């Protein structure tokens, strides 16, 4: 993010878990955008139709879930640009009333999306929607991307439309039609390797920062 002109501010969960909404609004008061990054599996059990495994080896964090929910709601209220990466995409979808599939259930090839021995090593093709913003941003109809996930979008959330799909049908990106700029991608732009991958990733991140600049009116962008 710094390479494309953003000043990054990390927002760890506060110690007072009873006032997350207030803390979130305060943290985002001077922010120009919100980036929800990757991480462990999303629980948010009451918001998900499909079961999320609690077997050994699963990484879940209900405190982080609640904090990112509060941050996302605060960002939506303020109308600032939002970008979700991997787990961030999942948070966006469940907050919008959508569901997640366990272990890419529904016919997707799990080995295409996750390599537990070599994190981020999976590289696969995604097709961009013909009328989507990602096709315009990246000036391409398909991308090669790096994935590291075992869950996927099941039922898409309200106000969201599909921006990209993998060859196995897995939803790889969404955008909101009722928010000025809200995009979630299943892949990890920060893990891009090779000239073409890096170029497309930089275009996406630079466009996100550009939307923040439009909101702020200058180049001092804080995300």
DRENPA-3360 file (N, C-alpha, C; in nm, 2 decimals, always signed):
BEGIN
1 = XXXXXXXX = +0.08/-0.12/+0.00/+0.00/+0.00/+0.00/+0.09/+0.13/+0.00 ~ +0.20/+0.12/+0.07/+0.29/+0.24/+0.07/+0.35/+0.26/-0.06 ~ +0.37/+0.16/-0.14/+0.43/+0.18/-0.27/+0.33/+0.25/-0.37 ~ +0.20/+0.25/-0.34/+0.11/+0.32/-0.43/+0.06/+0.44/-0.36 ~ +0.13/+0.49/-0.26/+0.10/+0.62/-0.20/+0.02/+0.63/-0.08 ~ -0.01/+0.52/-0.01/-0.09/+0.53/+0.11/-0.01/+0.53/+0.24 ~ -0.05/+0.60/+0.33/+0.00/+0.60/+0.47/-0.08/+0.50/+0.55 ~ -0.02/+0.39/+0.59/-0.10/+0.28/+0.65/-0.10/+0.29/+0.80;
9 = XXXXXXXX = -0.22/+0.28/+0.86/-0.24/+0.28/+1.00/-0.30/+0.15/+1.04 ~ -0.23/+0.07/+1.13/-0.28/-0.06/+1.17/-0.38/-0.04/+1.29 ~ -0.49/-0.12/+1.29/-0.60/-0.10/+1.38/-0.62/-0.23/+1.46 ~ -0.54/-0.26/+1.56/-0.57/-0.38/+1.64/-0.69/-0.36/+1.72 ~ -0.76/-0.48/+1.76/-0.88/-0.47/+1.84/-0.85/-0.40/+1.98 ~ -0.94/-0.32/+2.03/-0.92/-0.25/+2.16/-0.94/-0.35/+2.27 ~ -0.89/-0.31/+2.39/-0.91/-0.40/+2.50/-1.05/-0.40/+2.56 ~ -1.13/-0.29/+2.53/-1.26/-0.28/+2.58/-1.36/-0.34/+2.47;
17 = XXXXXXXX = -1.39/-0.47/+2.48/-1.47/-0.53/+2.38/-1.62/-0.49/+2.38 ~ -1.66/-0.42/+2.48/-1.80/-0.38/+2.50/-1.83/-0.26/+2.42 ~ -1.73/-0.19/+2.37/-1.75/-0.06/+2.30/-1.68/-0.06/+2.16 ~ -1.69/-0.17/+2.09/-1.63/-0.18/+1.96/-1.68/-0.08/+1.86 ~ -1.81/-0.06/+1.86/-1.87/+0.03/+1.76/-1.81/+0.17/+1.78 ~ -1.80/+0.22/+1.91/-1.75/+0.35/+1.93/-1.60/+0.36/+1.90 ~ -1.53/+0.26/+1.93/-1.38/+0.26/+1.90/-1.36/+0.26/+1.74 ~ -1.45/+0.18/+1.67/-1.43/+0.17/+1.53/-1.46/+0.31/+1.46;
25 = XXXXXXXX = -1.56/+0.38/+1.51/-1.60/+0.51/+1.45/-1.48/+0.61/+1.48 ~ -1.43/+0.60/+1.60/-1.32/+0.69/+1.64/-1.19/+0.66/+1.55 ~ -1.16/+0.53/+1.53/-1.04/+0.50/+1.45/-1.05/+0.54/+1.31 ~ -1.17/+0.53/+1.25/-1.19/+0.57/+1.11/-1.23/+0.71/+1.09 ~ -1.23/+0.79/+1.19/-1.28/+0.93/+1.18/-1.19/+1.01/+1.08 ~ -1.06/+0.98/+1.08/-0.97/+1.05/+0.99/-0.91/+0.96/+0.88 ~ -0.97/+0.84/+0.87/-0.92/+0.75/+0.76/-0.99/+0.78/+0.63 ~ -0.92/+0.76/+0.52/-0.97/+0.78/+0.39/-1.02/+0.65/+0.32;
33 = XXXXXXXX = -0.99/+0.54/+0.38/-1.03/+0.41/+0.33/-1.01/+0.30/+0.43 ~ -1.06/+0.18/+0.40/-1.05/+0.07/+0.49/-1.00/-0.05/+0.41 ~ -0.89/-0.11/+0.45/-0.84/-0.24/+0.39/-0.86/-0.35/+0.49 ~ -0.94/-0.45/+0.46/-0.95/-0.57/+0.54/-0.86/-0.68/+0.48 ~ -0.76/-0.72/+0.56/-0.66/-0.81/+0.50/-0.70/-0.96/+0.53 ~ -0.61/-1.04/+0.48/-0.63/-1.19/+0.50/-0.60/-1.23/+0.64 ~ -0.63/-1.36/+0.67/-0.61/-1.41/+0.81/-0.68/-1.54/+0.82 ~ -0.71/-1.57/+0.95/-0.78/-1.70/+0.98/-0.92/-1.71/+0.93;
41 = XXXXXXXX = -0.98/-1.82/+0.96/-1.12/-1.85/+0.92/-1.22/-1.75/+0.99 ~ -1.32/-1.71/+0.92/-1.42/-1.62/+0.98/-1.52/-1.71/+1.05 ~ -1.55/-1.68/+1.18/-1.66/-1.75/+1.25/-1.79/-1.68/+1.23 ~ -1.81/-1.56/+1.30/-1.94/-1.49/+1.29/-2.05/-1.59/+1.27 ~ -2.06/-1.69/+1.36/-2.15/-1.80/+1.34/-2.29/-1.77/+1.32 ~ -2.34/-1.66/+1.39/-2.48/-1.63/+1.37/-2.51/-1.57/+1.23 ~ -2.40/-1.53/+1.16/-2.42/-1.47/+1.03/-2.40/-1.56/+0.91 ~ -2.36/-1.69/+0.94/-2.32/-1.78/+0.84/-2.41/-1.90/+0.84;
49 = XXXXXXXX = -2.46/-1.94/+0.72/-2.55/-2.06/+0.71/-2.48/-2.19/+0.72 ~ -2.36/-2.19/+0.65/-2.28/-2.31/+0.64/-2.19/-2.33/+0.76 ~ -2.17/-2.45/+0.81/-2.09/-2.47/+0.93/-1.95/-2.44/+0.91 ~ -1.88/-2.38/+1.01/-1.74/-2.36/+1.00/-1.67/-2.45/+1.10 ~ -1.57/-2.53/+1.04/-1.51/-2.63/+1.12/-1.43/-2.57/+1.24 ~ -1.43/-2.65/+1.35/-1.35/-2.61/+1.47/-1.25/-2.72/+1.49 ~ -1.22/-2.80/+1.39/-1.12/-2.91/+1.41/-0.98/-2.85/+1.43 ~ -0.89/-2.93/+1.49/-0.75/-2.88/+1.50/-0.69/-2.84/+1.37;
57 = XXXXXXXX = -0.61/-2.73/+1.38/-0.55/-2.68/+1.26/-0.63/-2.56/+1.20 ~ -0.75/-2.54/+1.25/-0.83/-2.42/+1.20/-0.79/-2.30/+1.29 ~ -0.78/-2.19/+1.23/-0.74/-2.07/+1.30/-0.86/-1.98/+1.30 ~ -0.93/-1.95/+1.41/-1.04/-1.86/+1.42/-1.01/-1.76/+1.54 ~ -1.07/-1.65/+1.52/-1.05/-1.54/+1.62/-1.18/-1.46/+1.63 ~ -1.26/-1.49/+1.73/-1.39/-1.42/+1.74/-1.38/-1.28/+1.78 ~ -1.27/-1.24/+1.85/-1.25/-1.10/+1.88/-1.22/-1.02/+1.75 ~ -1.13/-1.08/+1.67/-1.11/-1.01/+1.54/-1.23/-1.01/+1.46;
65 = XXXXXXXX = -1.31/-1.11/+1.45/-1.44/-1.11/+1.38/-1.52/-0.99/+1.42 ~ -1.54/-0.97/+1.55/-1.63/-0.87/+1.60/-1.57/-0.73/+1.57 ~ -1.44/-0.72/+1.58/-1.37/-0.59/+1.56/-1.38/-0.55/+1.41 ~ -1.36/-0.65/+1.32/-1.36/-0.61/+1.18/-1.51/-0.59/+1.13 ~ -1.60/-0.66/+1.20/-1.74/-0.63/+1.17/-1.77/-0.48/+1.21 ~ -1.72/-0.44/+1.33/-1.75/-0.30/+1.37/-1.68/-0.20/+1.27 ~ -1.56/-0.23/+1.23/-1.48/-0.14/+1.14/-1.56/-0.13/+1.00 ~ -1.60/-0.25/+0.96/-1.67/-0.25/+0.83/-1.80/-0.17/+0.83;
73 = XXXXXXXX = -1.88/-0.18/+0.94/-2.00/-0.11/+0.96/-1.97/+0.04/+0.96 ~ -1.87/+0.08/+1.04/-1.83/+0.22/+1.05/-1.79/+0.28/+0.91 ~ -1.71/+0.20/+0.84/-1.67/+0.24/+0.70/-1.78/+0.26/+0.61 ~ -1.88/+0.17/+0.62/-2.00/+0.18/+0.53/-2.08/+0.30/+0.57 ~ -2.09/+0.33/+0.70/-2.16/+0.45/+0.74/-2.10/+0.58/+0.69 ~ -1.96/+0.58/+0.69/-1.89/+0.70/+0.65/-1.89/+0.71/+0.49 ~ -1.90/+0.60/+0.42/-1.90/+0.60/+0.28/-1.76/+0.60/+0.22 ~ -1.66/+0.56/+0.30/-1.52/+0.56/+0.24/-1.50/+0.43/+0.16;
81 = XXXXXXXX = -1.40/+0.44/+0.07/-1.37/+0.32/-0.01/-1.32/+0.20/+0.08 ~ -1.36/+0.08/+0.04/-1.33/-0.04/+0.12/-1.27/-0.15/+0.02 ~ -1.16/-0.21/+0.06/-1.11/-0.32/-0.01/-1.09/-0.44/+0.08 ~ -1.14/-0.55/+0.05/-1.13/-0.68/+0.13/-1.04/-0.78/+0.05 ~ -0.94/-0.83/+0.12/-0.85/-0.93/+0.06/-0.87/-1.07/+0.14 ~ -0.91/-1.17/+0.06/-0.92/-1.31/+0.12/-1.02/-1.31/+0.23 ~ -0.97/-1.32/+0.35/-1.06/-1.31/+0.47/-1.15/-1.19/+0.47 ~ -1.09/-1.08/+0.42/-1.17/-0.95/+0.41/-1.29/-0.97/+0.32;
89 = XXXXXXXX = -1.27/-1.04/+0.21/-1.39/-1.07/+0.12/-1.49/-1.15/+0.20 ~ -1.45/-1.24/+0.28/-1.55/-1.32/+0.36/-1.63/-1.24/+0.46 ~ -1.55/-1.15/+0.52/-1.62/-1.06/+0.62/-1.72/-0.97/+0.55 ~ -1.69/-0.92/+0.44/-1.78/-0.83/+0.36/-1.91/-0.91/+0.33 ~ -1.89/-1.04/+0.28/-2.00/-1.12/+0.23/-2.10/-1.15/+0.35 ~ -2.04/-1.19/+0.46/-2.13/-1.23/+0.57/-2.20/-1.11/+0.64 ~ -2.13/-1.00/+0.64/-2.19/-0.88/+0.70/-2.31/-0.84/+0.61 ~ -2.30/-0.87/+0.48/-2.41/-0.84/+0.39/-2.51/-0.95/+0.38;
97 = XXXXXXXX = -2.51/-1.04/+0.48/-2.61/-1.15/+0.48/-2.58/-1.27/+0.40 ~ -2.46/-1.28/+0.34/-2.42/-1.39/+0.26/-2.37/-1.51/+0.34 ~ -2.33/-1.62/+0.28/-2.28/-1.73/+0.35/-2.14/-1.78/+0.30 ~ -2.08/-1.86/+0.37/-1.95/-1.92/+0.33/-1.96/-2.07/+0.32 ~ -1.89/-2.12/+0.22/-1.89/-2.27/+0.21/-1.76/-2.32/+0.27 ~ -1.78/-2.43/+0.35/-1.66/-2.49/+0.42/-1.58/-2.57/+0.32 ~ -1.45/-2.55/+0.32/-1.35/-2.62/+0.24/-1.39/-2.61/+0.09 ~ -1.43/-2.49/+0.05/-1.47/-2.47/-0.09/-1.57/-2.57/-0.14;
105 = XXXXXXXX = -1.67/-2.60/-0.05/-1.77/-2.70/-0.09/-1.85/-2.66/-0.21 ~ -1.91/-2.75/-0.28/-1.99/-2.72/-0.40/-1.93/-2.75/-0.53 ~ -1.82/-2.83/-0.53/-1.76/-2.87/-0.66/-1.63/-2.80/-0.69 ~ -1.59/-2.70/-0.61/-1.46/-2.64/-0.63/-1.35/-2.73/-0.60 ~ -1.24/-2.72/-0.67/-1.12/-2.80/-0.64/-1.03/-2.73/-0.54 ~ -1.03/-2.79/-0.42/-0.96/-2.73/-0.30/-0.81/-2.71/-0.33 ~ -0.75/-2.81/-0.40/-0.61/-2.80/-0.43/-0.58/-2.68/-0.52 ~ -0.67/-2.63/-0.59/-0.65/-2.52/-0.68/-0.63/-2.39/-0.60;
113 = XXXXXXXX = -0.69/-2.39/-0.48/-0.69/-2.26/-0.40/-0.60/-2.26/-0.28 ~ -0.55/-2.37/-0.24/-0.48/-2.37/-0.11/-0.37/-2.48/-0.11 ~ -0.25/-2.44/-0.06/-0.14/-2.53/-0.04/-0.09/-2.51/+0.10 ~ -0.13/-2.60/+0.19/-0.09/-2.59/+0.33/+0.06/-2.60/+0.35 ~ +0.13/-2.66/+0.27/+0.28/-2.67/+0.28/+0.35/-2.55/+0.23 ~ +0.30/-2.48/+0.14/+0.36/-2.36/+0.08/+0.26/-2.25/+0.07 ~ +0.25/-2.17/+0.17/+0.14/-2.07/+0.18/+0.16/-1.97/+0.07 ~ +0.05/-1.95/+0.00/+0.05/-1.85/-0.11/+0.11/-1.90/-0.24;
121 = XXXXXXXX = +0.14/-2.03/-0.25/+0.21/-2.08/-0.37/+0.11/-2.11/-0.48 ~ -0.02/-2.13/-0.45/-0.12/-2.16/-0.55/-0.14/-2.04/-0.64 ~ -0.12/-2.07/-0.77/-0.14/-1.97/-0.87/-0.24/-2.02/-0.97 ~ -0.35/-1.95/-1.00/-0.45/-2.00/-1.09/-0.52/-1.88/-1.16 ~ -0.60/-1.92/-1.26/-0.66/-1.82/-1.34/-0.80/-1.78/-1.29 ~ -0.83/-1.65/-1.30/-0.97/-1.60/-1.27/-1.02/-1.52/-1.39 ~ -1.14/-1.54/-1.42/-1.21/-1.47/-1.53/-1.28/-1.35/-1.47 ~ -1.26/-1.23/-1.53/-1.32/-1.11/-1.48/-1.45/-1.08/-1.56;
129 = XXXXXXXX = -1.55/-1.04/-1.48/-1.69/-1.02/-1.54/-1.68/-0.91/-1.65 ~ -1.76/-0.93/-1.75/-1.75/-0.84/-1.87/-1.78/-0.70/-1.84 ~ -1.88/-0.68/-1.75/-1.92/-0.55/-1.71/-1.87/-0.50/-1.58 ~ -1.76/-0.56/-1.53/-1.71/-0.54/-1.39/-1.61/-0.43/-1.39 ~ -1.59/-0.37/-1.27/-1.49/-0.27/-1.25/-1.35/-0.32/-1.26 ~ -1.33/-0.45/-1.22/-1.19/-0.51/-1.22/-1.14/-0.52/-1.36 ~ -1.23/-0.55/-1.45/-1.18/-0.57/-1.59/-1.14/-0.43/-1.64 ~ -1.21/-0.32/-1.60/-1.17/-0.19/-1.64/-1.04/-0.15/-1.57;
137 = XXXXXXXX = -1.03/-0.18/-1.44/-0.91/-0.14/-1.37/-0.78/-0.21/-1.42 ~ -0.79/-0.34/-1.44/-0.68/-0.42/-1.48/-0.66/-0.42/-1.63 ~ -0.75/-0.37/-1.71/-0.74/-0.38/-1.86/-0.72/-0.52/-1.91 ~ -0.79/-0.61/-1.85/-0.77/-0.75/-1.89/-0.90/-0.83/-1.86 ~ -0.92/-0.94/-1.94/-1.04/-1.02/-1.92/-1.02/-1.14/-1.82 ~ -0.89/-1.16/-1.79/-0.85/-1.27/-1.70/-0.72/-1.23/-1.63 ~ -0.70/-1.29/-1.51/-0.58/-1.27/-1.43/-0.53/-1.40/-1.38 ~ -0.40/-1.40/-1.36/-0.34/-1.51/-1.28/-0.31/-1.46/-1.14;
145 = XXXXXXXX = -0.36/-1.53/-1.04/-0.36/-1.48/-0.90/-0.31/-1.58/-0.81 ~ -0.27/-1.54/-0.69/-0.22/-1.63/-0.58/-0.32/-1.64/-0.47 ~ -0.35/-1.77/-0.44/-0.46/-1.80/-0.34/-0.41/-1.88/-0.22 ~ -0.47/-1.86/-0.11/-0.44/-1.94/+0.01/-0.57/-1.94/+0.10 ~ -0.67/-2.01/+0.05/-0.80/-2.02/+0.13/-0.86/-2.15/+0.12 ~ -0.94/-2.19/+0.22/-1.02/-2.31/+0.22/-1.17/-2.29/+0.23 ~ -1.21/-2.17/+0.25/-1.35/-2.13/+0.25/-1.37/-2.05/+0.13 ~ -1.50/-2.04/+0.08/-1.54/-1.96/-0.03/-1.68/-1.91/-0.01;
153 = XXXXXXXX = -1.71/-1.81/-0.09/-1.85/-1.75/-0.09/-1.95/-1.86/-0.13 ~ -2.05/-1.88/-0.05/-2.16/-1.96/-0.09/-2.27/-1.88/-0.15 ~ -2.36/-1.83/-0.06/-2.47/-1.74/-0.11/-2.41/-1.60/-0.11 ~ -2.42/-1.53/-0.21/-2.37/-1.39/-0.22/-2.46/-1.30/-0.14 ~ -2.39/-1.20/-0.07/-2.46/-1.11/+0.01/-2.54/-1.00/-0.06 ~ -2.63/-0.94/+0.01/-2.72/-0.84/-0.06/-2.64/-0.72/-0.10 ~ -2.68/-0.67/-0.22/-2.61/-0.55/-0.27/-2.47/-0.58/-0.33 ~ -2.44/-0.71/-0.34/-2.31/-0.75/-0.40/-2.33/-0.82/-0.54;
161 = XXXXXXXX = -2.24/-0.80/-0.63/-2.24/-0.87/-0.76/-2.10/-0.93/-0.78 ~ -2.10/-1.04/-0.86/-1.98/-1.11/-0.88/-1.89/-1.03/-0.98 ~ -1.76/-1.02/-0.95/-1.67/-0.95/-1.03/-1.57/-1.05/-1.10 ~ -1.55/-1.17/-1.04/-1.45/-1.26/-1.10/-1.48/-1.40/-1.05 ~ -1.46/-1.50/-1.13/-1.47/-1.64/-1.09/-1.35/-1.72/-1.14 ~ -1.32/-1.83/-1.06/-1.21/-1.92/-1.10/-1.27/-2.02/-1.20 ~ -1.18/-2.10/-1.26/-1.22/-2.19/-1.36/-1.31/-2.30/-1.31 ~ -1.30/-2.32/-1.17/-1.39/-2.43/-1.11/-1.52/-2.37/-1.06;
169 = XXXXXXXX = -1.55/-2.24/-1.09/-1.67/-2.18/-1.04/-1.67/-2.10/-0.91 ~ -1.56/-2.11/-0.84/-1.54/-2.04/-0.71/-1.55/-1.89/-0.74 ~ -1.63/-1.82/-0.66/-1.64/-1.67/-0.67/-1.51/-1.61/-0.61 ~ -1.45/-1.54/-0.70/-1.31/-1.48/-0.66/-1.31/-1.33/-0.63 ~ -1.42/-1.26/-0.66/-1.43/-1.12/-0.63/-1.57/-1.07/-0.64 ~ -1.60/-0.97/-0.56/-1.73/-0.91/-0.56/-1.72/-0.76/-0.55 ~ -1.82/-0.69/-0.58/-1.83/-0.54/-0.56/-1.97/-0.51/-0.51 ~ -1.98/-0.40/-0.44/-2.11/-0.35/-0.40/-2.17/-0.25/-0.50;
177 = XXXXXXXX = -2.30/-0.27/-0.52/-2.37/-0.18/-0.61/-2.43/-0.06/-0.54 ~ -2.43/-0.07/-0.41/-2.49/+0.04/-0.32/-2.40/+0.11/-0.24 ~ -2.27/+0.11/-0.27/-2.16/+0.18/-0.20/-2.07/+0.24/-0.31 ~ -2.02/+0.36/-0.29/-1.93/+0.42/-0.39/-1.82/+0.33/-0.43 ~ -1.74/+0.27/-0.34/-1.64/+0.18/-0.38/-1.61/+0.08/-0.28 ~ -1.66/-0.04/-0.30/-1.64/-0.15/-0.21/-1.61/-0.28/-0.30 ~ -1.49/-0.33/-0.29/-1.45/-0.45/-0.37/-1.39/-0.55/-0.27 ~ -1.42/-0.67/-0.29/-1.35/-0.78/-0.22/-1.29/-0.88/-0.32;
185 = XXXXXXXX = -1.17/-0.92/-0.30/-1.10/-1.02/-0.38/-1.06/-1.14/-0.30 ~ -1.07/-1.26/-0.36/-1.03/-1.38/-0.28/-0.88/-1.40/-0.28 ~ -0.82/-1.35/-0.38/-0.67/-1.37/-0.39/-0.59/-1.27/-0.31 ~ -0.46/-1.28/-0.32/-0.37/-1.20/-0.24/-0.28/-1.11/-0.33 ~ -0.32/-0.99/-0.36/-0.24/-0.90/-0.45/-0.10/-0.89/-0.40 ~ -0.08/-0.88/-0.27/+0.05/-0.86/-0.21/+0.15/-0.98/-0.23 ~ +0.09/-1.09/-0.27/+0.18/-1.21/-0.30/+0.22/-1.23/-0.44 ~ +0.18/-1.13/-0.53/+0.20/-1.15/-0.67/+0.35/-1.17/-0.70;
193 = XXXXXXXX = +0.37/-1.26/-0.80/+0.51/-1.28/-0.85/+0.51/-1.27/-1.00 ~ +0.62/-1.23/-1.05/+0.63/-1.21/-1.20/+0.57/-1.08/-1.24 ~ +0.61/-1.03/-1.36/+0.58/-0.90/-1.41/+0.43/-0.88/-1.42 ~ +0.37/-0.97/-1.49/+0.22/-0.95/-1.52/+0.14/-0.96/-1.39 ~ +0.17/-1.05/-1.30/+0.09/-1.06/-1.18/+0.11/-0.93/-1.10 ~ +0.23/-0.88/-1.08/+0.26/-0.76/-1.01/+0.19/-0.64/-1.07 ~ +0.20/-0.63/-1.20/+0.14/-0.52/-1.27/-0.01/-0.51/-1.24 ~ -0.08/-0.62/-1.25/-0.23/-0.62/-1.22/-0.26/-0.59/-1.08;
201 = XXXXXXXX = -0.18/-0.64/-0.99/-0.20/-0.62/-0.85/-0.17/-0.47/-0.81 ~ -0.07/-0.41/-0.87/-0.04/-0.27/-0.85/-0.16/-0.18/-0.90 ~ -0.22/-0.22/-1.02/-0.33/-0.15/-1.07/-0.45/-0.15/-0.98 ~ -0.47/-0.26/-0.92/-0.59/-0.27/-0.82/-0.56/-0.19/-0.70 ~ -0.44/-0.20/-0.64/-0.42/-0.13/-0.52/-0.41/+0.02/-0.54 ~ -0.35/+0.06/-0.66/-0.34/+0.20/-0.69/-0.48/+0.26/-0.72 ~ -0.56/+0.18/-0.78/-0.70/+0.23/-0.80/-0.77/+0.26/-0.67 ~ -0.75/+0.16/-0.58/-0.82/+0.18/-0.44/-0.77/+0.31/-0.38;
209 = XXXXXXXX = -0.64/+0.33/-0.38/-0.58/+0.45/-0.32/-0.63/+0.57/-0.40 ~ -0.64/+0.56/-0.53/-0.70/+0.67/-0.61/-0.84/+0.71/-0.56 ~ -0.92/+0.61/-0.53/-1.05/+0.64/-0.48/-1.05/+0.71/-0.35 ~ -0.95/+0.68/-0.27/-0.94/+0.74/-0.14/-0.89/+0.89/-0.16 ~ -0.81/+0.91/-0.26/-0.76/+1.05/-0.29/-0.88/+1.13/-0.33 ~ -0.97/+1.08/-0.41/-1.09/+1.15/-0.46/-1.17/+1.19/-0.34 ~ -1.18/+1.10/-0.24/-1.26/+1.14/-0.12/-1.20/+1.25/-0.04 ~ -1.07/+1.24/-0.03/-0.99/+1.33/+0.06/-0.97/+1.47/-0.01;
217 = XXXXXXX = -0.94/+1.46/-0.14/-0.91/+1.58/-0.22/-0.76/+1.61/-0.23 ~ -0.67/+1.53/-0.17/-0.53/+1.55/-0.19/-0.46/+1.41/-0.18 ~ -0.32/+1.41/-0.18/-0.25/+1.29/-0.18/-0.21/+1.23/-0.05 ~ -0.26/+1.29/+0.06/-0.23/+1.24/+0.19/-0.33/+1.13/+0.24 ~ -0.32/+1.02/+0.18/-0.42/+0.91/+0.20/-0.38/+0.83/+0.32 ~ -0.48/+0.80/+0.41/-0.46/+0.72/+0.53/-0.56/+0.60/+0.52 ~ -0.50/+0.48/+0.52/-0.59/+0.36/+0.51/-0.54/+0.26/+0.63;
% end
